[in-house]
Amino acid sequence: MSICNLRRSLSLGAPVAVVAAVLALGPAQASLSSVVRIVLQKGRHYDPTDLFLRRGDTITLVNGDDSAVHHAFIDADRFSFDGGDEEPGKQATLILTESGDFVIQCGIHPKMKLTVHVQ
Ligand SMILES: [Cu+2]
């Protein structure tokens, strides 16, 4: 095989294989994927203050304060969550198993509110 023929066979083969791999992975991953969103608790605020997510998604609440303790919780009819006391640098994880709008509050700072809209 000459160098010219070798080049031609490589340039024909490679793109087809790449396209096939992308098509095989794309739709399956999209339907099964759930999202993890990081929320910061700092300066007596949640950041962000609104989140739009889907059922099955996860929120990781991170205490970004130097000295303040936070205590994230949800108290709703269909869904409740209690992350417990979170020391600075610690985090709590919440998996959204119900659809609807929920308010995440802080047991220590009553003005801290994060509204979660779960589809
Ligand atoms: Cu707090």
Boltz pocket constraint, residues with backbone or C-beta under 6 A from the ligand:
constraints:
  - pocket:
      binder: B
      contacts: [[A, 41], [A, 44], [A, 69], [A, 70], [A, 71], [A, 106], [A, 107], [A, 108], [A, 109], [A, 112]]
      max_distance: 6.0
